[in-house]
Amino acid sequence: MSANGAREEELFDAGQFDEAAELMVASWLAGPHRRPDDIDATLRERVHAMQVRAYELERADASVKRVELDLSRVRCPTLLIRGALDFDDVARASERFLAELPHAREVVFEDCAHLPALEQPERFASVVLEFLAALR
């Protein structure tokens, strides 16, 4: 994942937004366990366009900064949703969140990579609504 991030940064810095977006589409939708051709073409195009726009906005406003998270300060219930086909780094991050967030719950979509909300929006919405209903 860090190699993809470094390559994405190189492409971004060179102004090669389409190429950087294609790299991220492959990373996020296919992940390390599928090929990009395994993903619906319309979804690939949608995520590509979304990411190119994000690069354009980031280039226009370079004020985005990396911050260290103190998860122990988060007091609200937290729902973590991730895809099982995502990179192992994401699973490790989720494990950290589960260990450090006082009220965290995880749902793993077995047949998704990095973007379950886009790959399976109905299922994603159902999980979120169920989580919110339980808070009442």
RODO-2510 file (C-alpha; in nm, 4 decimals, decimal comma):
residues 136
     n   res          X          Y          Z
     1     m     0,0000     0,0000     0,0000
     2     s     0,2828     0,2391     0,0772
     3     a     0,4350     0,1713    -0,2672
     4     n     0,1024     0,2660    -0,4278
     5     g     0,0898     0,5810    -0,2171
     6     a     0,4423     0,6794    -0,3182
     7     r     0,3656     0,6187    -0,6865
     8     e     0,0406     0,8130    -0,6574
     9     e     0,2284     1,1057    -0,5043
    10     e     0,4845     1,1013    -0,7888
    11     l     0,2074     1,1051    -1,0487
    12     f     0,0195     1,3786    -0,8616
    13     d     0,3307     1,5950    -0,8347
    14     a     0,3886     1,5505    -1,2094
    15     g     0,0317     1,6610    -1,2792
    16     q    -0,0589     1,3175    -1,4180
    17     f    -0,3987     1,3041    -1,2527
    18     d    -0,5517     1,0469    -1,4893
    19     e    -0,2664     0,8039    -1,4341
    20     a    -0,2705     0,8584    -1,0576
    21     a    -0,6472     0,8084    -1,0505
    22     e    -0,6179     0,4876    -1,2526
    23     l    -0,3642     0,3565    -1,0016
    24     m    -0,6001     0,4347    -0,7152
    25     v    -0,9019     0,2857    -0,8942
    26     a    -0,7079    -0,0377    -0,9319
    27     s    -0,5962    -0,0222    -0,5685
    28     w    -0,9310     0,0668    -0,4163
    29     l    -1,1720    -0,1351    -0,6267
    30     a    -0,9677    -0,4372    -0,7245
    31     g    -0,7387    -0,4388    -0,4238
    32     p    -0,4630    -0,6969    -0,4081
    33     h    -0,6995    -0,9911    -0,4687
    34     r    -0,8842    -0,9007    -0,7922
    35     r    -0,8080    -0,7601    -1,1355
    36     p    -0,9482    -0,4208    -1,2399
    37     d    -1,1443    -0,5995    -1,5152
    38     d    -1,3321    -0,7882    -1,2406
    39     i    -1,4970    -0,4586    -1,1408
    40     d    -1,7959    -0,3048    -1,3149
    41     a    -1,6728    -0,0567    -1,5784
    42     t    -1,9276     0,2086    -1,4781
    43     l    -1,8083     0,1954    -1,1178
    44     r    -1,4445     0,2179    -1,2299
    45     e    -1,5239     0,5265    -1,4404
    46     r    -1,7172     0,6875    -1,1551
    47     v    -1,4357     0,6396    -0,9032
    48     h    -1,1779     0,7567    -1,1598
    49     a    -1,3693     1,0813    -1,2203
    50     m    -1,4186     1,1296    -0,8450
    51     q    -1,0465     1,0883    -0,7811
    52     v    -0,9373     1,3198    -1,0630
    53     r    -1,1670     1,5851    -0,9141
    54     a    -1,0138     1,5253    -0,5699
    55     y    -0,6662     1,5807    -0,7165
    56     e    -0,7802     1,9033    -0,8806
    57     l    -0,9207     2,0281    -0,5517
    58     e    -0,6110     1,9218    -0,3602
    59     r    -0,3867     2,0989    -0,6083
    60     a    -0,5978     2,4142    -0,5647
    61     d    -0,5847     2,3963    -0,1830
    62     a    -0,2664     2,2407    -0,0473
    63     s    -0,3710     2,3005     0,3140
    64     v    -0,4471     1,9322     0,3807
    65     k    -0,2148     1,8132     0,6559
    66     r    -0,1480     1,4729     0,8076
    67     v    -0,2454     1,4535     1,1752
    68     e    -0,1856     1,1985     1,4481
    69     l    -0,5063     1,0567     1,5917
    70     d    -0,5736     1,0220     1,9632
    71     l    -0,8513     0,7671     1,9310
    72     s    -0,9015     0,7374     2,3058
    73     r    -1,0648     1,0830     2,2980
    74     v    -1,3453     0,9656     2,0667
    75     r    -1,6462     0,8971     2,2875
    76     c    -1,9217     0,8302     2,0354
    77     p    -2,0054     0,4831     1,9031
    78     t    -1,8109     0,4178     1,5842
    79     l    -1,8895     0,1875     1,2950
    80     l    -1,5963     0,0617     1,0889
    81     i    -1,6864    -0,0860     0,7512
    82     r    -1,4167    -0,2350     0,5316
    83     g    -1,3776    -0,4847     0,2512
    84     a    -1,2037    -0,8161     0,3090
    85     l    -1,0356    -0,7846    -0,0328
    86     d    -0,8643    -0,4594     0,0651
    87     f    -0,4949    -0,4327     0,1522
    88     d    -0,3732    -0,5886     0,4774
    89     d    -0,2760    -0,2392     0,5988
    90     v    -0,6444    -0,1465     0,6095
    91     a    -0,7265    -0,4524     0,8205
    92     r    -0,4434    -0,3592     1,0577
    93     a    -0,5728    -0,0018     1,0826
    94     s    -0,9178    -0,1361     1,1614
    95     e    -0,7687    -0,3576     1,4320
    96     r    -0,6048    -0,0485     1,5817
    97     f    -0,9330     0,1438     1,5739
    98     l    -1,1168    -0,1473     1,7362
    99     a    -0,8551    -0,1668     2,0106
   100     e    -0,8330     0,2076     2,0768
   101     l    -1,1850     0,3379     2,0157
   102     p    -1,3951     0,2830     2,3280
   103     h    -1,7199     0,2028     2,1413
   104     a    -1,6214     0,0616     1,8030
   105     r    -1,7850    -0,2087     1,5955
   106     e    -1,6560    -0,3532     1,2665
   107     v    -1,8419    -0,4956     0,9682
   108     v    -1,6396    -0,6649     0,6946
   109     f    -1,7815    -0,7076     0,3448
   110     e    -1,6229    -1,0306     0,2235
   111     d    -1,6604    -0,9526    -0,1468
   112     c    -1,5370    -0,5906    -0,1563
   113     a    -1,2050    -0,4110    -0,1558
   114     h    -1,1562    -0,0496    -0,0395
   115     l    -1,4897     0,1082    -0,1360
   116     p    -1,7809    -0,1000    -0,0028
   117     a    -2,0083     0,2061    -0,0057
   118     l    -1,9650     0,2311    -0,3825
   119     e    -1,9464    -0,1391    -0,4653
   120     q    -2,2502    -0,2359    -0,2602
   121     p    -2,4392     0,0834    -0,1710
   122     e    -2,7653    -0,0862    -0,0668
   123     r    -2,5905    -0,3268     0,1684
   124     f    -2,3720    -0,0460     0,3027
   125     a    -2,6761     0,1731     0,3709
   126     s    -2,8519    -0,1143     0,5435
   127     v    -2,5571    -0,1725     0,7768
   128     v    -2,5322     0,1996     0,8587
   129     l    -2,9066     0,2319     0,9220
   130     e    -2,9019    -0,0758     1,1476
   131     f    -2,6094     0,0728     1,3417
   132     l    -2,7868     0,4060     1,3820
   133     a    -3,1148     0,2430     1,4850
   134     a    -2,9341     0,0573     1,7632
   135     l    -2,8180     0,3908     1,9068
   136     r    -3,1713     0,4973     1,9955
***
